[in-house]
Amino acid sequence: MVYAAFGRVNLRAAGADLTSALRLPRLQRAHSLIVWTAAFFLLWQLTKNPPWLLFAWLLHILGDIPTHVMSYFPTPFLWPFPTPFVEGIPWSTPWFMAASYGTMFMVYGGLFP
């Protein structure tokens, strides 16, 4: 195990071979920075405008990396390449959940007074 800023990193790879990579559920493949980059640039080429709304998808992926544990829905963020899984902070951790909801209430309260 290697320790990163957000927890343990397991160097066991997601998608180390094509067979196991193709068995990943579509939802997990959608949490890949590689897939996001390909979709972003493909849509940019097709529409001739950068698809700015796709940055919400990018923020979702970046938020999932440190907030999913290896035992429940680890995020293969470099799929289809070998990806180190991060042992993140589960959403069910009380202090983390309180901080998350508190931040959302403050942001929404500031945006929609």
ChimeraX commands (.cxc) that place a marker at each C-alpha (Angstrom):
marker #1 position 0.00,0.00,0.00 radius 0.5
marker #1 position 1.08,3.52,-0.75 radius 0.5
marker #1 position -0.36,6.47,1.15 radius 0.5
marker #1 position -1.61,9.46,-0.82 radius 0.5
marker #1 position -3.11,12.78,0.23 radius 0.5
marker #1 position -6.59,11.26,0.57 radius 0.5
marker #1 position -5.76,7.82,1.89 radius 0.5
marker #1 position -4.23,4.51,0.90 radius 0.5
marker #1 position -3.58,3.80,-2.76 radius 0.5
marker #1 position -3.84,0.20,-3.89 radius 0.5
marker #1 position -1.60,-0.40,-6.87 radius 0.5
marker #1 position -3.86,-3.25,-8.01 radius 0.5
marker #1 position -4.89,-2.09,-11.47 radius 0.5
marker #1 position -8.37,-1.72,-12.88 radius 0.5
marker #1 position -8.43,-2.76,-16.47 radius 0.5
marker #1 position -4.96,-4.32,-16.44 radius 0.5
marker #1 position -6.08,-6.54,-19.29 radius 0.5
marker #1 position -8.76,-6.02,-21.90 radius 0.5
marker #1 position -11.04,-8.78,-20.61 radius 0.5
marker #1 position -11.36,-7.37,-17.09 radius 0.5
marker #1 position -11.61,-3.82,-18.45 radius 0.5
marker #1 position -14.57,-4.70,-20.64 radius 0.5
marker #1 position -16.37,-6.32,-17.71 radius 0.5
marker #1 position -16.42,-3.04,-15.78 radius 0.5
marker #1 position -19.96,-1.70,-15.61 radius 0.5
marker #1 position -20.65,1.21,-17.94 radius 0.5
marker #1 position -21.15,3.49,-14.97 radius 0.5
marker #1 position -17.63,2.81,-13.75 radius 0.5
marker #1 position -16.16,3.33,-17.22 radius 0.5
marker #1 position -17.91,6.70,-17.29 radius 0.5
marker #1 position -15.83,7.71,-14.25 radius 0.5
marker #1 position -12.64,7.71,-16.33 radius 0.5
marker #1 position -10.68,10.87,-17.03 radius 0.5
marker #1 position -9.60,9.27,-20.32 radius 0.5
marker #1 position -13.22,8.71,-21.39 radius 0.5
marker #1 position -14.11,12.27,-20.33 radius 0.5
marker #1 position -11.22,13.73,-22.33 radius 0.5
marker #1 position -12.17,11.74,-25.44 radius 0.5
marker #1 position -15.84,12.79,-25.14 radius 0.5
marker #1 position -14.93,16.44,-24.52 radius 0.5
marker #1 position -12.65,16.73,-27.55 radius 0.5
marker #1 position -14.96,14.69,-29.79 radius 0.5
marker #1 position -17.92,16.93,-28.97 radius 0.5
marker #1 position -15.74,20.01,-29.38 radius 0.5
marker #1 position -14.76,18.87,-32.88 radius 0.5
marker #1 position -18.35,18.00,-33.83 radius 0.5
marker #1 position -19.94,21.19,-32.54 radius 0.5
marker #1 position -16.99,23.58,-33.08 radius 0.5
marker #1 position -17.63,24.89,-29.55 radius 0.5
marker #1 position -16.14,23.57,-26.32 radius 0.5
marker #1 position -18.90,21.69,-24.43 radius 0.5
marker #1 position -18.58,23.61,-21.16 radius 0.5
marker #1 position -21.36,21.62,-19.48 radius 0.5
marker #1 position -19.12,18.55,-19.52 radius 0.5
marker #1 position -17.02,20.19,-16.80 radius 0.5
marker #1 position -19.75,19.12,-14.35 radius 0.5
marker #1 position -18.94,15.52,-15.32 radius 0.5
marker #1 position -15.23,16.21,-14.78 radius 0.5
marker #1 position -15.90,17.69,-11.32 radius 0.5
marker #1 position -17.98,14.61,-10.48 radius 0.5
marker #1 position -15.12,12.29,-11.46 radius 0.5
marker #1 position -12.59,14.35,-9.50 radius 0.5
marker #1 position -14.90,14.31,-6.48 radius 0.5
marker #1 position -15.40,10.54,-6.68 radius 0.5
marker #1 position -11.70,9.68,-6.62 radius 0.5
marker #1 position -11.07,10.66,-2.97 radius 0.5
marker #1 position -14.58,9.77,-1.73 radius 0.5
marker #1 position -14.94,6.12,-2.71 radius 0.5
marker #1 position -13.41,3.24,-0.80 radius 0.5
marker #1 position -11.83,0.24,-2.52 radius 0.5
marker #1 position -14.43,-2.14,-1.07 radius 0.5
marker #1 position -17.38,-0.20,-2.54 radius 0.5
marker #1 position -17.27,1.19,-6.06 radius 0.5
marker #1 position -13.58,2.09,-6.47 radius 0.5
marker #1 position -13.15,4.71,-9.18 radius 0.5
marker #1 position -11.12,3.49,-12.21 radius 0.5
marker #1 position -10.22,7.08,-13.15 radius 0.5
marker #1 position -7.61,6.12,-15.78 radius 0.5
marker #1 position -9.63,3.37,-17.49 radius 0.5
marker #1 position -8.74,1.71,-19.94 radius 0.5
marker #1 position -5.20,2.07,-18.61 radius 0.5
marker #1 position -4.05,0.46,-15.34 radius 0.5
marker #1 position -5.44,2.58,-12.52 radius 0.5
marker #1 position -4.29,2.71,-8.91 radius 0.5
marker #1 position -7.36,2.64,-6.67 radius 0.5
marker #1 position -7.52,5.19,-3.89 radius 0.5
marker #1 position -8.83,4.21,-0.45 radius 0.5
marker #1 position -10.85,7.36,0.04 radius 0.5
marker #1 position -13.11,8.73,2.75 radius 0.5
marker #1 position -16.57,7.12,2.60 radius 0.5
marker #1 position -19.54,9.47,2.41 radius 0.5
marker #1 position -21.01,7.70,5.42 radius 0.5
marker #1 position -18.24,9.04,7.70 radius 0.5
marker #1 position -20.17,11.40,10.04 radius 0.5
marker #1 position -17.75,14.35,10.03 radius 0.5
marker #1 position -17.32,14.13,6.26 radius 0.5
marker #1 position -21.07,13.98,5.65 radius 0.5
marker #1 position -21.65,16.97,7.93 radius 0.5
marker #1 position -18.90,18.96,6.19 radius 0.5
marker #1 position -20.28,18.04,2.76 radius 0.5
marker #1 position -23.88,18.98,3.54 radius 0.5
marker #1 position -22.78,22.09,5.41 radius 0.5
marker #1 position -20.78,23.26,2.42 radius 0.5
marker #1 position -23.70,22.61,0.05 radius 0.5
marker #1 position -26.10,24.56,2.28 radius 0.5
marker #1 position -23.68,27.50,2.43 radius 0.5
marker #1 position -23.14,27.53,-1.34 radius 0.5
marker #1 position -26.85,27.19,-2.14 radius 0.5
marker #1 position -27.70,29.77,0.53 radius 0.5
marker #1 position -25.25,32.18,-1.09 radius 0.5
marker #1 position -26.49,31.53,-4.61 radius 0.5
marker #1 position -30.20,31.57,-3.81 radius 0.5
marker #1 position -30.77,33.86,-0.80 radius 0.5
marker link #1:1,2 radius 0.2
marker link #1:2,3 radius 0.2
marker link #1:3,4 radius 0.2
marker link #1:4,5 radius 0.2
marker link #1:5,6 radius 0.2
marker link #1:6,7 radius 0.2
marker link #1:7,8 radius 0.2
marker link #1:8,9 radius 0.2
marker link #1:9,10 radius 0.2
marker link #1:10,11 radius 0.2
marker link #1:11,12 radius 0.2
marker link #1:12,13 radius 0.2
marker link #1:13,14 radius 0.2
marker link #1:14,15 radius 0.2
marker link #1:15,16 radius 0.2
marker link #1:16,17 radius 0.2
marker link #1:17,18 radius 0.2
marker link #1:18,19 radius 0.2
marker link #1:19,20 radius 0.2
marker link #1:20,21 radius 0.2
marker link #1:21,22 radius 0.2
marker link #1:22,23 radius 0.2
marker link #1:23,24 radius 0.2
marker link #1:24,25 radius 0.2
marker link #1:25,26 radius 0.2
marker link #1:26,27 radius 0.2
marker link #1:27,28 radius 0.2
marker link #1:28,29 radius 0.2
marker link #1:29,30 radius 0.2
marker link #1:30,31 radius 0.2
marker link #1:31,32 radius 0.2
marker link #1:32,33 radius 0.2
marker link #1:33,34 radius 0.2
marker link #1:34,35 radius 0.2
marker link #1:35,36 radius 0.2
marker link #1:36,37 radius 0.2
marker link #1:37,38 radius 0.2
marker link #1:38,39 radius 0.2
marker link #1:39,40 radius 0.2
marker link #1:40,41 radius 0.2
marker link #1:41,42 radius 0.2
marker link #1:42,43 radius 0.2
marker link #1:43,44 radius 0.2
marker link #1:44,45 radius 0.2
marker link #1:45,46 radius 0.2
marker link #1:46,47 radius 0.2
marker link #1:47,48 radius 0.2
marker link #1:48,49 radius 0.2
marker link #1:49,50 radius 0.2
marker link #1:50,51 radius 0.2
marker link #1:51,52 radius 0.2
marker link #1:52,53 radius 0.2
marker link #1:53,54 radius 0.2
marker link #1:54,55 radius 0.2
marker link #1:55,56 radius 0.2
marker link #1:56,57 radius 0.2
marker link #1:57,58 radius 0.2
marker link #1:58,59 radius 0.2
marker link #1:59,60 radius 0.2
marker link #1:60,61 radius 0.2
marker link #1:61,62 radius 0.2
marker link #1:62,63 radius 0.2
marker link #1:63,64 radius 0.2
marker link #1:64,65 radius 0.2
marker link #1:65,66 radius 0.2
marker link #1:66,67 radius 0.2
marker link #1:67,68 radius 0.2
marker link #1:68,69 radius 0.2
marker link #1:69,70 radius 0.2
marker link #1:70,71 radius 0.2
marker link #1:71,72 radius 0.2
marker link #1:72,73 radius 0.2
marker link #1:73,74 radius 0.2
marker link #1:74,75 radius 0.2
marker link #1:75,76 radius 0.2
marker link #1:76,77 radius 0.2
marker link #1:77,78 radius 0.2
marker link #1:78,79 radius 0.2
marker link #1:79,80 radius 0.2
marker link #1:80,81 radius 0.2
marker link #1:81,82 radius 0.2
marker link #1:82,83 radius 0.2
marker link #1:83,84 radius 0.2
marker link #1:84,85 radius 0.2
marker link #1:85,86 radius 0.2
marker link #1:86,87 radius 0.2
marker link #1:87,88 radius 0.2
marker link #1:88,89 radius 0.2
marker link #1:89,90 radius 0.2
marker link #1:90,91 radius 0.2
marker link #1:91,92 radius 0.2
marker link #1:92,93 radius 0.2
marker link #1:93,94 radius 0.2
marker link #1:94,95 radius 0.2
marker link #1:95,96 radius 0.2
marker link #1:96,97 radius 0.2
marker link #1:97,98 radius 0.2
marker link #1:98,99 radius 0.2
marker link #1:99,100 radius 0.2
marker link #1:100,101 radius 0.2
marker link #1:101,102 radius 0.2
marker link #1:102,103 radius 0.2
marker link #1:103,104 radius 0.2
marker link #1:104,105 radius 0.2
marker link #1:105,106 radius 0.2
marker link #1:106,107 radius 0.2
marker link #1:107,108 radius 0.2
marker link #1:108,109 radius 0.2
marker link #1:109,110 radius 0.2
marker link #1:110,111 radius 0.2
marker link #1:111,112 radius 0.2
marker link #1:112,113 radius 0.2
view
